[in-house]
Structure formats: structure tokens, C-alpha cells
Amino acid sequence: MIPFRNTWPYDIIRNDVFVQECPFCRSPHVLLPLKPDDIKSMYGGARKITLIFPCCHGSLRLIDADQDYLLANRPIRGK
């Protein structure tokens, strides 16, 4: 079972990937340095990506994704 605390929702608008809020600094509407094809290449854990948030330079190791959530190798959400 995938731990929900290791996930973060994202949105694709046109050809850009956004999160509603940075999990580290809480900045709103953060444009991620990813493309939709990068996300699709992670489906099923096929590829791992280190994501550095442009707002605060917090980093995550993304290990999987689906159409709604990014999955990190460590908890992102609080309890």
C-alpha cells in the first residue's frame, strides 16, 4: 500500500506542471521544472527523478507518479 504522506498532488495545464502549494515553503501555484512527458515516464516506477522546487530549493526524490499524485521516497505531508 502506498503511504499517502509520501504523495503530493499536481496539475498539468497546457504543457506545464504545477503544484497548488510547495510542501516546504508553502508558496502557492508553483511551476515545476518538469514536463508532462517526464511525469508519464515515471508511471509505474519506471523512472526516478530528483525534483528541486524553484521557490525554496527544497528537493524530493520522486519514485513514481499517477495522473493525480507524485510519490516521493520520504514523507512530504504532516501527520
PyMOL commands that set and color helices and strands:
alter all, ss='L'
color gray80, all
select helices_A, chain A and resi 4-6+36-42
alter helices_A, ss='H'
color red, helices_A
select strands_A, chain A and resi 7-9+11-13+16-21+28-32+49-52+59-65+69-72
alter strands_A, ss='S'
color yellow, strands_A
deselect
rebuild
show_as cartoon
